[in-house]
């Protein structure tokens, strides 16, 4: 007997009328790039999490990379993250110019092991990317304490933990910034490859200041000569 890993068609049939109506509205309005539907979702997601800012972008890799650029990762900087994740988490650290430092995972939750984080910190360490996985939150009390003790930023990767709670508080609302994936097969999936970035404590580490984002825009504009995804362009402008 063949059992689909994720049966998106069965899910669609349960909400068919609502989905068909929403798609028809987008087509009728030619709202293919951003528009009121995207704006409404950004506001609703930020409101749900209790944060001020949510900005959509093309995919999860872009969201993490943008956050790392906003956090001013530079060559020689070490960023600690879990060895148990999709490659986007580690590859964007390298793409931003940093050095990946892998940590082992907690055997109970399969998320990053705080004890191993402490062992991996060096004078070159600038931040931690905990990954909330399978709806399981990482041990944020321990991770936040480590970050505070060593003056490190935290970027939460929440790609597979939408609306998961750690001691009553939503994941993504602990660190300086967080990313969420809406890949079709994720806990909360979209009809396409989409993601978002939320920013909480940008001022603490000087993240996402106009000067930093202008530097980012100049770099990203160069990439746009090779990439033509309009969702990426509109996301960058919206910052």
TORPA-4810 file (N, C-alpha, C, O; in nm, 3 decimals):
<nodes>
NODE_1_0.085_-0.119_0.000_0.000_0.000_0.000_0.088_0.124_0.000_0.177_0.139_0.085_X
NODE_2_0.065_0.212_-0.094_0.144_0.334_-0.105_0.078_0.447_-0.026_-0.036_0.485_-0.052_X
NODE_3_0.152_0.500_0.072_0.100_0.609_0.156_0.184_0.733_0.129_0.305_0.732_0.155_X
NODE_4_0.125_0.842_0.077_0.202_0.963_0.049_0.263_1.022_0.176_0.200_1.023_0.281_X
NODE_5_0.385_1.070_0.164_0.451_1.135_0.277_0.372_1.258_0.321_0.349_1.279_0.440_X
NODE_6_0.332_1.338_0.223_0.247_1.454_0.249_0.140_1.457_0.139_0.174_1.468_0.021_X
NODE_7_0.016_1.447_0.176_-0.093_1.447_0.078_-0.154_1.587_0.070_-0.254_1.616_0.134_X
NODE_8_-0.091_1.672_-0.010_-0.137_1.810_-0.022_-0.272_1.819_-0.094_-0.350_1.911_-0.069_X
NODE_9_-0.298_1.724_-0.183_-0.427_1.726_-0.253_-0.542_1.700_-0.157_-0.646_1.766_-0.165_X
NODE_10_-0.525_1.604_-0.067_-0.629_1.575_0.033_-0.654_1.698_0.120_-0.768_1.730_0.153_X
NODE_11_-0.546_1.766_0.156_-0.561_1.888_0.235_-0.639_1.994_0.156_-0.727_2.060_0.210_X
NODE_12_-0.605_2.007_0.028_-0.672_2.105_-0.056_-0.822_2.080_-0.063_-0.902_2.174_-0.059_X
NODE_13_-0.861_1.955_-0.073_-1.003_1.922_-0.086_-1.083_1.965_0.036_-1.203_1.992_0.024_X
NODE_14_-1.020_1.971_0.152_-1.092_2.011_0.274_-1.118_2.161_0.280_-1.205_2.206_0.354_X
NODE_15_-1.041_2.239_0.203_-1.057_2.385_0.205_-1.066_2.440_0.062_-1.029_2.554_0.035_X
NODE_16_-1.115_2.357_-0.028_-1.116_2.389_-0.171_-1.185_2.520_-0.202_-1.132_2.601_-0.278_X
NODE_17_-1.302_2.543_-0.147_-1.377_2.664_-0.179_-1.300_2.789_-0.139_-1.295_2.887_-0.214_X
NODE_18_-1.241_2.787_-0.020_-1.165_2.902_0.028_-1.040_2.926_-0.056_-1.009_3.041_-0.089_X
NODE_19_-0.969_2.819_-0.091_-0.847_2.833_-0.171_-0.880_2.881_-0.311_-0.815_2.972_-0.363_X
NODE_20_-0.979_2.821_-0.374_-1.018_2.862_-0.510_-1.059_3.008_-0.514_-1.027_3.080_-0.609_X
NODE_21_-1.131_3.052_-0.411_-1.173_3.192_-0.406_-1.056_3.287_-0.392_-1.052_3.392_-0.456_X
NODE_22_-0.961_3.250_-0.308_-0.843_3.336_-0.288_-0.758_3.344_-0.415_-0.711_3.452_-0.451_X
NODE_23_-0.739_3.231_-0.482_-0.661_3.230_-0.607_-0.733_3.311_-0.715_-0.669_3.383_-0.791_X
NODE_24_-0.864_3.299_-0.720_-0.941_3.375_-0.820_-0.926_3.525_-0.796_-0.917_3.602_-0.892_X
NODE_25_-0.924_3.567_-0.671_-0.906_3.709_-0.640_-0.769_3.759_-0.687_-0.758_3.867_-0.745_X
NODE_26_-0.666_3.680_-0.663_-0.531_3.719_-0.705_-0.526_3.734_-0.857_-0.469_3.831_-0.908_X
NODE_27_-0.584_3.638_-0.929_-0.581_3.644_-1.075_-0.664_3.762_-1.126_-0.622_3.832_-1.217_X
NODE_28_-0.781_3.783_-1.066_-0.868_3.893_-1.110_-0.801_4.029_-1.090_-0.823_4.121_-1.169_X
NODE_29_-0.719_4.041_-0.985_-0.654_4.168_-0.954_-0.514_4.179_-1.014_-0.447_4.282_-1.002_X
NODE_30_-0.470_4.071_-1.081_-0.331_4.064_-1.133_-0.230_4.096_-1.022_-0.129_4.163_-1.045_X
NODE_31_-0.261_4.048_-0.902_-0.177_4.078_-0.785_-0.070_3.971_-0.769_-0.061_3.905_-0.665_X
NODE_32_0.011_3.954_-0.872_0.109_3.845_-0.873_0.235_3.878_-0.793_0.303_3.787_-0.744_X
NODE_33_0.266_4.006_-0.779_0.385_4.048_-0.704_0.339_4.134_-0.586_0.285_4.243_-0.605_X
NODE_34_0.361_4.084_-0.465_0.318_4.151_-0.344_0.169_4.184_-0.349_0.088_4.094_-0.371_X
NODE_35_0.131_4.309_-0.332_-0.010_4.343_-0.332_-0.074_4.328_-0.196_-0.008_4.296_-0.097_X
NODE_36_-0.205_4.352_-0.191_-0.276_4.358_-0.063_-0.280_4.224_0.009_-0.284_4.219_0.132_X
NODE_37_-0.279_4.115_-0.066_-0.286_3.983_-0.003_-0.158_3.953_0.075_-0.163_3.900_0.186_X
NODE_38_-0.044_3.988_0.016_0.083_3.967_0.085_0.093_4.061_0.206_0.135_4.019_0.314_X
NODE_39_0.054_4.186_0.187_0.056_4.282_0.298_-0.031_4.234_0.414_0.007_4.244_0.531_X
NODE_40_-0.149_4.181_0.380_-0.241_4.134_0.484_-0.181_4.016_0.560_-0.195_4.006_0.682_X
NODE_41_-0.114_3.927_0.486_-0.053_3.812_0.553_0.061_3.857_0.646_0.070_3.809_0.759_X
NODE_42_0.146_3.946_0.598_0.257_3.995_0.682_0.204_4.054_0.812_0.258_4.027_0.919_X
NODE_43_0.099_4.135_0.801_0.042_4.198_0.920_-0.020_4.095_1.013_-0.006_4.102_1.135_X
NODE_44_-0.090_3.997_0.954_-0.157_3.895_1.035_-0.055_3.806_1.106_-0.074_3.770_1.222_X
NODE_45_0.053_3.770_1.036_0.154_3.683_1.097_0.228_3.756_1.210_0.254_3.698_1.315_X
NODE_46_0.262_3.883_1.185_0.327_3.962_1.290_0.236_3.976_1.411_0.280_3.965_1.525_X
NODE_47_0.109_4.000_1.386_0.012_4.016_1.494_-0.004_3.885_1.572_-0.015_3.886_1.695_X
NODE_48_-0.006_3.774_1.502_-0.020_3.643_1.567_0.097_3.615_1.660_0.078_3.565_1.771_X
NODE_49_0.218_3.648_1.615_0.338_3.623_1.695_0.361_3.730_1.800_0.436_3.709_1.895_X
NODE_50_0.295_3.845_1.784_0.313_3.954_1.879_0.440_4.033_1.854_0.501_4.083_1.949_X
NODE_51_0.480_4.045_1.726_0.600_4.122_1.691_0.559_4.239_1.602_0.446_4.244_1.551_X
NODE_52_0.651_4.333_1.583_0.618_4.454_1.507_0.638_4.437_1.357_0.564_4.494_1.277_X
NODE_53_0.738_4.359_1.318_0.776_4.356_1.177_0.781_4.214_1.122_0.839_4.124_1.183_X
NODE_54_0.719_4.196_1.006_0.728_4.070_0.931_0.737_4.107_0.784_0.653_4.181_0.733_X
NODE_55_0.838_4.056_0.716_0.856_4.085_0.574_0.872_3.955_0.498_0.956_3.872_0.532_X
NODE_56_0.791_3.936_0.395_0.797_3.813_0.316_0.912_3.818_0.216_0.958_3.926_0.177_X
NODE_57_0.956_3.702_0.174_1.058_3.695_0.070_1.042_3.565_-0.007_0.948_3.489_0.017_X
NODE_58_1.134_3.540_-0.101_1.114_3.432_-0.196_1.126_3.293_-0.135_1.048_3.204_-0.169_X
NODE_59_1.222_3.273_-0.045_1.242_3.139_0.011_1.320_3.148_0.142_1.367_3.254_0.181_X
NODE_60_1.333_3.033_0.208_1.397_3.029_0.339_1.544_3.063_0.336_1.595_3.126_0.428_X
NODE_61_1.612_3.022_0.231_1.755_3.051_0.217_1.777_3.201_0.212_1.866_3.254_0.279_X
NODE_62_1.698_3.270_0.132_1.709_3.416_0.122_1.684_3.481_0.258_1.756_3.574_0.296_X
NODE_63_1.585_3.434_0.330_1.549_3.496_0.458_1.665_3.487_0.558_1.697_3.585_0.625_X
NODE_64_1.727_3.370_0.568_1.839_3.354_0.661_1.957_3.440_0.618_2.022_3.504_0.700_X
NODE_65_1.984_3.440_0.487_2.097_3.519_0.435_2.077_3.668_0.463_2.170_3.736_0.505_X
NODE_66_1.956_3.717_0.439_1.925_3.858_0.463_1.945_3.892_0.610_2.001_3.996_0.644_X
NODE_67_1.898_3.803_0.698_1.915_3.827_0.842_2.063_3.831_0.879_2.104_3.916_0.958_X
NODE_68_2.142_3.740_0.824_2.285_3.737_0.855_2.356_3.862_0.806_2.445_3.913_0.873_X
NODE_69_2.316_3.912_0.689_2.374_4.037_0.640_2.335_4.154_0.730_2.416_4.242_0.759_X
NODE_70_2.209_4.152_0.775_2.164_4.257_0.867_2.237_4.252_1.000_2.254_4.354_1.066_X
NODE_71_2.278_4.132_1.040_2.352_4.115_1.165_2.502_4.135_1.146_2.580_4.112_1.238_X
NODE_72_2.541_4.177_1.027_2.678_4.218_0.997_2.781_4.106_1.008_2.894_4.129_1.052_X
NODE_73_2.743_3.986_0.969_2.840_3.876_0.966_2.947_3.907_0.862_2.915_3.949_0.751_X
NODE_74_3.073_3.887_0.899_3.184_3.919_0.810_3.285_3.804_0.810_3.279_3.717_0.897_X
NODE_75_3.377_3.804_0.714_3.477_3.697_0.709_3.551_3.682_0.842_3.593_3.780_0.903_X
NODE_76_3.565_3.559_0.884_3.633_3.531_1.011_3.537_3.512_1.127_3.575_3.455_1.229_X
NODE_77_3.413_3.560_1.113_3.314_3.542_1.218_3.268_3.396_1.224_3.247_3.333_1.120_X
NODE_78_3.253_3.345_1.343_3.203_3.209_1.361_3.057_3.213_1.408_3.022_3.288_1.499_X
NODE_79_2.974_3.132_1.343_2.833_3.123_1.380_2.803_2.978_1.417_2.828_2.887_1.338_X
NODE_80_2.749_2.958_1.535_2.720_2.824_1.584_2.578_2.784_1.547_2.484_2.861_1.567_X
NODE_81_2.562_2.664_1.494_2.430_2.614_1.460_2.426_2.463_1.473_2.529_2.399_1.495_X
NODE_82_2.308_2.406_1.460_2.291_2.262_1.475_2.336_2.188_1.350_2.318_2.235_1.238_X
NODE_83_2.396_2.071_1.371_2.436_1.987_1.258_2.315_1.917_1.196_2.325_1.862_1.086_X
NODE_84_2.203_1.920_1.266_2.083_1.850_1.220_1.985_1.952_1.162_1.901_2.007_1.234_X
NODE_85_1.996_1.976_1.031_1.910_2.075_0.964_1.922_2.060_0.814_2.010_1.991_0.763_X
NODE_86_1.832_2.126_0.743_1.847_2.140_0.598_1.968_2.229_0.571_2.004_2.312_0.655_X
NODE_87_2.030_2.213_0.456_2.158_2.279_0.427_2.148_2.432_0.424_2.250_2.499_0.440_X
NODE_88_2.028_2.487_0.405_2.016_2.633_0.396_2.073_2.705_0.517_2.133_2.812_0.504_X
NODE_89_2.056_2.647_0.635_2.103_2.714_0.757_2.253_2.735_0.753_2.302_2.845_0.782_X
NODE_90_2.328_2.631_0.720_2.474_2.642_0.720_2.528_2.711_0.595_2.625_2.785_0.603_X
NODE_91_2.466_2.687_0.480_2.521_2.745_0.357_2.509_2.897_0.356_2.592_2.965_0.296_X
NODE_92_2.406_2.951_0.421_2.391_3.096_0.422_2.494_3.162_0.513_2.534_3.276_0.490_X
NODE_93_2.538_3.090_0.616_2.646_3.142_0.700_2.771_3.160_0.614_2.837_3.264_0.619_X
NODE_94_2.803_3.059_0.535_2.918_3.066_0.444_2.897_3.174_0.339_2.989_3.250_0.308_X
NODE_95_2.776_3.182_0.284_2.744_3.281_0.182_2.762_3.423_0.234_2.805_3.512_0.161_X
NODE_96_2.730_3.444_0.362_2.744_3.578_0.422_2.888_3.609_0.460_2.919_3.721_0.499_X
NODE_97_2.976_3.509_0.449_3.117_3.533_0.478_3.165_3.472_0.608_3.284_3.477_0.639_X
NODE_98_3.074_3.413_0.684_3.111_3.357_0.813_3.162_3.214_0.804_3.170_3.156_0.696_X
NODE_99_3.197_3.159_0.919_3.244_3.021_0.930_3.144_2.942_1.012_3.108_2.983_1.123_X
NODE_100_3.100_2.829_0.959_3.001_2.744_1.027_3.069_2.664_1.137_3.173_2.601_1.114_X
NODE_101_3.010_2.665_1.256_3.056_2.581_1.366_2.937_2.494_1.407_2.839_2.544_1.462_X
NODE_102_2.947_2.364_1.380_2.835_2.274_1.407_2.834_2.228_1.552_2.938_2.204_1.613_X
NODE_103_2.713_2.216_1.604_2.691_2.160_1.737_2.615_2.029_1.725_2.544_2.005_1.628_X
NODE_104_2.632_1.944_1.825_2.555_1.820_1.832_2.411_1.853_1.872_2.379_1.967_1.908_X
NODE_105_2.325_1.752_1.867_2.184_1.772_1.899_2.146_1.703_2.030_2.209_1.607_2.072_X
NODE_106_2.042_1.756_2.092_1.987_1.696_2.211_1.910_1.570_2.172_1.828_1.575_2.081_X
NODE_107_1.935_1.459_2.238_1.877_1.332_2.197_1.727_1.323_2.224_1.660_1.235_2.170_X
NODE_108_1.674_1.412_2.306_1.531_1.409_2.336_1.450_1.489_2.234_1.341_1.447_2.194_X
NODE_109_1.502_1.604_2.191_1.426_1.694_2.103_1.482_1.702_1.962_1.414_1.752_1.872_X
NODE_110_1.604_1.654_1.941_1.674_1.664_1.813_1.706_1.809_1.775_1.737_1.838_1.659_X
NODE_111_1.700_1.899_1.873_1.740_2.038_1.850_1.882_2.058_1.907_1.940_1.966_1.964_X
NODE_112_1.934_2.177_1.892_2.073_2.204_1.929_2.097_2.182_2.079_2.012_2.215_2.162_X
NODE_113_2.213_2.127_2.111_2.250_2.095_2.249_2.319_2.216_2.314_2.431_2.250_2.275_X
NODE_114_2.255_2.281_2.411_2.316_2.400_2.474_2.453_2.374_2.535_2.540_2.461_2.530_X
NODE_115_2.472_2.257_2.592_2.603_2.226_2.652_2.712_2.227_2.547_2.824_2.270_2.573_X
NODE_116_2.680_2.178_2.428_2.779_2.176_2.321_2.804_2.316_2.266_2.914_2.347_2.222_X
NODE_117_2.700_2.402_2.269_2.719_2.541_2.228_2.829_2.605_2.312_2.921_2.668_2.261_X
NODE_118_2.817_2.586_2.442_2.914_2.646_2.535_3.055_2.600_2.503_3.150_2.678_2.511_X
NODE_119_3.069_2.473_2.468_3.203_2.418_2.437_3.259_2.473_2.306_3.381_2.477_2.289_X
NODE_120_3.172_2.515_2.214_3.218_2.557_2.081_3.247_2.707_2.071_3.296_2.753_1.969_X
NODE_121_3.217_2.784_2.174_3.238_2.928_2.169_3.386_2.962_2.175_3.461_2.910_2.258_X
NODE_122_3.428_3.052_2.085_3.566_3.103_2.080_3.561_3.255_2.073_3.453_3.312_2.063_X
NODE_123_3.676_3.322_2.077_3.676_3.468_2.062_3.617_3.515_1.929_3.579_3.632_1.915_X
NODE_124_3.610_3.426_1.830_3.558_3.463_1.697_3.407_3.444_1.685_3.348_3.481_1.584_X
NODE_125_3.344_3.385_1.786_3.201_3.358_1.780_3.120_3.487_1.790_3.143_3.569_1.878_X
NODE_126_3.024_3.503_1.698_2.940_3.624_1.698_2.793_3.594_1.722_2.718_3.682_1.766_X
NODE_127_2.749_3.472_1.691_2.606_3.444_1.704_2.573_3.296_1.705_2.658_3.211_1.681_X
NODE_128_2.445_3.269_1.734_2.393_3.132_1.741_2.266_3.124_1.657_2.180_3.212_1.664_X
NODE_129_2.254_3.018_1.578_2.130_2.992_1.506_2.070_2.862_1.558_2.104_2.754_1.509_X
NODE_130_1.982_2.870_1.658_1.911_2.750_1.703_1.802_2.714_1.602_1.740_2.803_1.544_X
NODE_131_1.780_2.586_1.582_1.680_2.541_1.485_1.570_2.466_1.559_1.594_2.361_1.619_X
NODE_132_1.451_2.520_1.554_1.335_2.454_1.612_1.283_2.354_1.508_1.250_2.393_1.396_X
NODE_133_1.277_2.227_1.545_1.257_2.124_1.443_1.143_2.029_1.481_1.126_1.992_1.597_X
NODE_134_1.064_1.990_1.379_0.951_1.898_1.397_0.850_1.953_1.497_0.781_1.877_1.564_X
NODE_135_0.841_2.086_1.507_0.752_2.146_1.605_0.809_2.145_1.746_0.741_2.183_1.841_X
NODE_136_0.933_2.101_1.760_0.999_2.093_1.891_1.086_2.217_1.912_1.179_2.239_1.835_X
NODE_137_1.058_2.298_2.012_1.142_2.415_2.038_1.277_2.375_2.097_1.287_2.278_2.172_X
NODE_138_1.378_2.450_2.061_1.508_2.435_2.126_1.499_2.488_2.269_1.404_2.557_2.304_X
NODE_139_1.598_2.457_2.349_1.600_2.500_2.490_1.641_2.647_2.496_1.758_2.679_2.515_X
NODE_140_1.543_2.736_2.479_1.573_2.877_2.464_1.620_2.943_2.594_1.696_3.040_2.588_X
NODE_141_1.579_2.895_2.708_1.629_2.953_2.833_1.781_2.939_2.840_1.852_3.036_2.867_X
NODE_142_1.828_2.819_2.815_1.973_2.794_2.820_2.047_2.869_2.711_2.155_2.923_2.734_X
NODE_143_1.988_2.872_2.590_2.054_2.938_2.477_2.061_3.088_2.497_2.163_3.151_2.469_X
NODE_144_1.951_3.147_2.546_1.950_3.291_2.572_2.050_3.328_2.681_2.115_3.432_2.672_X
NODE_145_2.063_3.244_2.781_2.159_3.270_2.889_2.302_3.268_2.836_2.385_3.351_2.874_X
NODE_146_2.330_3.172_2.748_2.464_3.163_2.688_2.491_3.287_2.603_2.599_3.346_2.610_X
NODE_147_2.392_3.326_2.522_2.409_3.443_2.434_2.433_3.570_2.516_2.518_3.652_2.481_X
NODE_148_2.359_3.585_2.624_2.376_3.703_2.709_2.513_3.704_2.775_2.578_3.808_2.786_X
NODE_149_2.555_3.587_2.820_2.684_3.576_2.889_2.802_3.610_2.798_2.903_3.664_2.843_X
NODE_150_2.788_3.577_2.669_2.899_3.598_2.575_2.871_3.711_2.474_2.947_3.731_2.379_X
NODE_151_2.760_3.785_2.494_2.722_3.896_2.406_2.710_3.851_2.261_2.772_3.909_2.172_X
NODE_152_2.630_3.748_2.238_2.608_3.694_2.104_2.465_3.723_2.059_2.374_3.728_2.141_X
NODE_153_2.447_3.741_1.928_2.311_3.753_1.877_2.252_3.615_1.854_2.324_3.515_1.847_X
NODE_154_2.118_3.610_1.843_2.047_3.485_1.816_1.953_3.503_1.698_1.870_3.594_1.698_X
NODE_155_1.966_3.417_1.600_1.875_3.412_1.486_1.804_3.277_1.491_1.867_3.173_1.476_X
NODE_156_1.674_3.280_1.514_1.598_3.155_1.525_1.551_3.106_1.389_1.487_3.179_1.314_X
NODE_157_1.584_2.980_1.356_1.536_2.916_1.235_1.411_2.837_1.274_1.418_2.732_1.338_X
NODE_158_1.295_2.891_1.232_1.166_2.831_1.271_1.097_2.765_1.152_0.974_2.757_1.148_X
NODE_159_1.174_2.720_1.056_1.118_2.670_0.931_1.022_2.553_0.952_0.931_2.533_0.871_X
NODE_160_1.042_2.476_1.059_0.953_2.362_1.084_0.894_2.368_1.225_0.884_2.266_1.294_X
NODE_161_0.856_2.487_1.266_0.800_2.498_1.402_0.702_2.614_1.414_0.702_2.684_1.515_X
NODE_162_0.620_2.637_1.313_0.524_2.746_1.318_0.430_2.731_1.438_0.368_2.627_1.458_X
NODE_163_0.423_2.837_1.517_0.333_2.846_1.633_0.366_2.746_1.744_0.286_2.727_1.835_X
NODE_164_0.483_2.684_1.736_0.528_2.603_1.849_0.558_2.697_1.965_0.599_2.811_1.944_X
NODE_165_0.539_2.650_2.086_0.560_2.734_2.204_0.669_2.674_2.294_0.679_2.552_2.313_X
NODE_166_0.747_2.763_2.348_0.844_2.724_2.451_0.804_2.794_2.579_0.816_2.915_2.592_X
NODE_167_0.757_2.714_2.675_0.707_2.767_2.802_0.603_2.877_2.782_0.605_2.980_2.849_X
NODE_168_0.513_2.851_2.687_0.401_2.941_2.663_0.428_3.053_2.565_0.337_3.131_2.534_X
NODE_169_0.550_3.064_2.516_0.587_3.174_2.427_0.623_3.118_2.290_0.693_3.017_2.279_X
NODE_170_0.576_3.185_2.184_0.601_3.137_2.048_0.750_3.137_2.014_0.823_3.230_2.048_X
NODE_171_0.794_3.030_1.948_0.931_3.031_1.896_0.941_3.143_1.791_0.842_3.177_1.725_X
NODE_172_1.060_3.198_1.778_1.078_3.311_1.687_1.071_3.445_1.756_1.102_3.548_1.696_X
NODE_173_1.030_3.444_1.883_1.014_3.571_1.955_1.117_3.587_2.068_1.101_3.673_2.155_X
NODE_174_1.220_3.506_2.067_1.321_3.511_2.172_1.446_3.588_2.129_1.499_3.669_2.206_X
NODE_175_1.493_3.565_2.010_1.620_3.619_1.965_1.611_3.757_1.901_1.514_3.830_1.922_X
NODE_176_1.714_3.791_1.822_1.717_3.920_1.755_1.635_3.920_1.627_1.581_4.023_1.586_X
NODE_177_1.624_3.803_1.565_1.545_3.789_1.443_1.511_3.642_1.427_1.568_3.556_1.493_X
NODE_178_1.415_3.613_1.338_1.375_3.474_1.313_1.326_3.459_1.171_1.281_3.556_1.109_X
NODE_179_1.335_3.338_1.119_1.286_3.310_0.985_1.186_3.195_0.990_1.199_3.104_1.072_X
NODE_180_1.087_3.201_0.903_0.985_3.096_0.891_0.973_3.056_0.745_0.978_3.141_0.656_X
NODE_181_0.957_2.927_0.720_0.939_2.877_0.584_0.793_2.840_0.561_0.727_2.785_0.649_X
NODE_182_0.743_2.871_0.442_0.608_2.830_0.403_0.612_2.739_0.281_0.521_2.740_0.198_X
NODE_183_0.719_2.662_0.271_0.728_2.558_0.169_0.605_2.468_0.180_0.558_2.443_0.291_X
NODE_184_0.550_2.420_0.068_0.421_2.349_0.073_0.412_2.236_0.175_0.305_2.213_0.231_X
NODE_185_0.522_2.164_0.201_0.516_2.051_0.291_0.546_2.085_0.436_0.553_1.995_0.519_X
NODE_186_0.565_2.213_0.468_0.600_2.251_0.605_0.476_2.254_0.696_0.364_2.233_0.650_X
NODE_187_0.499_2.279_0.823_0.390_2.280_0.921_0.279_2.377_0.881_0.161_2.347_0.899_X
NODE_188_0.317_2.491_0.826_0.222_2.586_0.768_0.271_2.614_0.626_0.366_2.690_0.606_X
NODE_189_0.208_2.552_0.529_0.259_2.558_0.392_0.181_2.651_0.301_0.060_2.668_0.316_X
NODE_190_0.252_2.712_0.207_0.190_2.795_0.103_0.185_2.716_-0.028_0.237_2.605_-0.035_X
NODE_191_0.123_2.773_-0.129_0.122_2.710_-0.261_0.239_2.766_-0.340_0.220_2.844_-0.434_X
NODE_192_0.359_2.727_-0.302_0.479_2.778_-0.367_0.593_2.787_-0.268_0.578_2.747_-0.152_X
NODE_193_0.706_2.839_-0.312_0.825_2.850_-0.228_0.831_2.990_-0.169_0.875_3.084_-0.235_X
NODE_194_0.786_3.004_-0.045_0.782_3.135_0.018_0.831_3.127_0.162_0.834_3.020_0.222_X
NODE_195_0.869_3.244_0.216_0.927_3.250_0.350_0.907_3.389_0.405_0.862_3.479_0.334_X
NODE_196_0.940_3.407_0.533_0.936_3.542_0.589_1.044_3.559_0.695_1.099_3.462_0.747_X
NODE_197_1.071_3.683_0.724_1.171_3.722_0.823_1.105_3.816_0.922_1.037_3.910_0.881_X
NODE_198_1.124_3.791_1.052_1.075_3.886_1.152_1.194_3.938_1.231_1.291_3.865_1.254_X
NODE_199_1.186_4.063_1.273_1.296_4.127_1.346_1.243_4.175_1.479_1.139_4.241_1.487_X
NODE_200_1.318_4.141_1.587_1.273_4.179_1.721_1.363_4.283_1.784_1.318_4.394_1.815_X
NODE_201_1.490_4.249_1.804_1.579_4.335_1.882_1.694_4.390_1.798_1.809_4.388_1.841_X
NODE_202_1.661_4.439_1.678_1.764_4.483_1.587_1.859_4.586_1.643_1.977_4.587_1.609_X
NODE_203_1.809_4.674_1.729_1.893_4.782_1.780_2.003_4.732_1.874_2.105_4.798_1.891_X
NODE_204_1.981_4.614_1.935_2.077_4.565_2.032_2.215_4.540_1.970_2.318_4.567_2.032_X
NODE_205_2.215_4.488_1.849_2.341_4.460_1.782_2.360_4.549_1.658_2.445_4.521_1.574_X
NODE_206_2.281_4.655_1.648_2.293_4.743_1.532_2.240_4.681_1.404_2.272_4.728_1.295_X
NODE_207_2.160_4.576_1.417_2.114_4.506_1.299_2.006_4.584_1.227_1.927_4.656_1.288_X
NODE_208_2.003_4.570_1.094_1.899_4.625_1.009_1.891_4.777_1.015_1.784_4.833_0.991_X
NODE_209_2.001_4.845_1.046_2.004_4.990_1.040_2.004_5.032_0.894_2.041_4.952_0.808_X
NODE_210_1.962_5.157_0.862_1.961_5.201_0.722_2.096_5.183_0.653_2.101_5.146_0.536_X
NODE_211_2.206_5.209_0.725_2.337_5.196_0.663_2.369_5.052_0.627_2.422_5.023_0.519_X
NODE_212_2.334_4.961_0.717_2.358_4.820_0.691_2.272_4.771_0.576_2.320_4.699_0.488_X
NODE_213_2.145_4.810_0.575_2.056_4.764_0.469_2.092_4.825_0.334_2.069_4.762_0.231_X
NODE_214_2.147_4.947_0.332_2.193_5.004_0.206_2.311_4.925_0.152_2.321_4.901_0.032_X
NODE_215_2.400_4.884_0.242_2.512_4.800_0.201_2.461_4.668_0.146_2.510_4.618_0.045_X
NODE_216_2.361_4.612_0.214_2.301_4.489_0.167_2.237_4.506_0.030_2.252_4.421_-0.057_X
NODE_217_2.165_4.618_0.012_2.098_4.643_-0.115_2.197_4.648_-0.229_2.171_4.594_-0.337_X
NODE_218_2.310_4.712_-0.207_2.411_4.721_-0.312_2.462_4.582_-0.352_2.482_4.553_-0.470_X
NODE_219_2.481_4.497_-0.252_2.526_4.360_-0.279_2.417_4.282_-0.351_2.443_4.212_-0.449_X
NODE_220_2.294_4.295_-0.300_2.183_4.219_-0.358_2.151_4.265_-0.500_2.112_4.184_-0.585_X
NODE_221_2.167_4.394_-0.527_2.141_4.445_-0.662_2.233_4.378_-0.763_2.194_4.353_-0.877_X
NODE_222_2.356_4.349_-0.720_2.448_4.278_-0.808_2.397_4.139_-0.838_2.406_4.092_-0.952_X
NODE_223_2.343_4.072_-0.735_2.290_3.938_-0.754_2.168_3.938_-0.845_2.144_3.841_-0.917_X
NODE_224_2.093_4.047_-0.843_1.971_4.053_-0.922_1.999_4.055_-1.072_1.909_4.030_-1.152_X
NODE_225_2.122_4.086_-1.110_2.156_4.078_-1.252_2.153_3.933_-1.299_2.138_3.906_-1.418_X
NODE_226_2.168_3.839_-1.202_2.166_3.698_-1.236_2.036_3.631_-1.194_2.002_3.525_-1.246_X
NODE_227_1.962_3.692_-1.100_1.837_3.634_-1.050_1.722_3.728_-1.084_1.733_3.849_-1.064_X
NODE_228_1.613_3.673_-1.133_1.503_3.758_-1.178_1.374_3.737_-1.100_1.268_3.779_-1.144_X
NODE_229_1.382_3.673_-0.985_1.262_3.651_-0.904_1.211_3.784_-0.849_1.276_3.843_-0.763_X
NODE_230_1.096_3.833_-0.898_1.046_3.964_-0.853_1.013_3.968_-0.705_1.014_4.075_-0.644_X
NODE_231_0.984_3.852_-0.645_0.954_3.853_-0.503_1.075_3.895_-0.421_1.062_3.958_-0.316_X
NODE_232_1.194_3.860_-0.472_1.316_3.901_-0.404_1.334_4.052_-0.415_1.371_4.118_-0.318_X
NODE_233_1.309_4.106_-0.534_1.326_4.249_-0.558_1.231_4.330_-0.469_1.273_4.425_-0.404_X
NODE_234_1.105_4.291_-0.466_1.009_4.368_-0.387_1.038_4.356_-0.238_1.015_4.451_-0.163_X
NODE_235_1.088_4.242_-0.195_1.124_4.228_-0.054_1.236_4.325_-0.018_1.232_4.392_0.086_X
NODE_236_1.336_4.333_-0.103_1.449_4.420_-0.074_1.406_4.567_-0.069_1.448_4.642_0.019_X
NODE_237_1.324_4.606_-0.163_1.277_4.745_-0.165_1.194_4.775_-0.041_1.201_4.886_0.013_X
NODE_238_1.116_4.678_0.003_1.028_4.703_0.117_1.104_4.726_0.246_1.049_4.784_0.340_X
NODE_239_1.229_4.683_0.254_1.307_4.707_0.375_1.338_4.854_0.390_1.403_4.894_0.486_X
</nodes>
